[in-house]
């Protein structure tokens, strides 16, 4: 027989809070608060090339991850996300 003793997805629920949640066309920087239990690992990635995450973009337990968004020089609006 075997048993697995590892964090489960329910146990490793992640709650995020971004400050600020939006940026204007000038771009800027902010922080993402990551809340999870101390034995749960996480990783983050930006879904747009104009968003840069502080390194390392991985961790375990609670953390604060810095991000920077480059200025938007185009006429059209844009939307990007950080996936944790």
N, C-alpha and C positions, 0 to 999 in steps of 0.2 A: 504494500500500500504506500501511498505518498500523500503528503499534505503540503499545501502552499501557504506560506506566511509572508505575504507581501501586501503593500497598500493596494486597496481596491479603488476603482474609479469613484465610487461613492465616498470613500474615505478621503480621497484626494481631490475633492471639489475645489475649484479655484475661483476666487472672487477678484475682480479687477476694478481699479478706479484710476482714471486718467486726469491729470491736471496740467494744462487745460485740456478739455475734451475736443476743442476745435481750435484751429489757428487761422489767421487771415492770410492773404496772398503774400505777405512779407515773409512767411515761414516763421520759424522759431523753435523753441525747445520746451520740453516738459518732462513729466515723470509719470510712470505707471506704477501704481501700488499693486503688488501681487500678494494675495492672502491665501494661504493654504497651510496644512499641518506641516510640522517640521520634518517629518520623514518622507514627504512627497517631493519629487523632483519636477521641474518644469523647464521648458525652453520657449524662446520667443523668436519670431521672425517678422520682418516687415513685408507687406505684400506689394510695395511700390519701391522703385529704385531711388526715389527722392526722400525716403524716410531712412534715417540711420539710427541704429540702436547702439547703446553703449555695450562694450564687451566686458566680460562675457555675457551673452544673452541666454544664459542657462543658470540654474540654481536649484536650491532645495529649501523648502519652507518659505517664510515670508521674505519679501524683498521689495526694493524700489529700483525700477529700471528707467534710466534716462533715455530720451529720444530727441532727435532733431529732425525737423522738416525743412527742406530747402525752399527758397522763395519760388513762387509760381510766376514764371515770366510769360505764360501763355494767356490768351484772352479767355479761354474756356476754364470753368471751375474743374477741380479735380477732387478725388476722394481716395483715401488710402487707409489702411488698417494695420495694426500690429496684432498678430495672432499668437496667443499664448496657449 
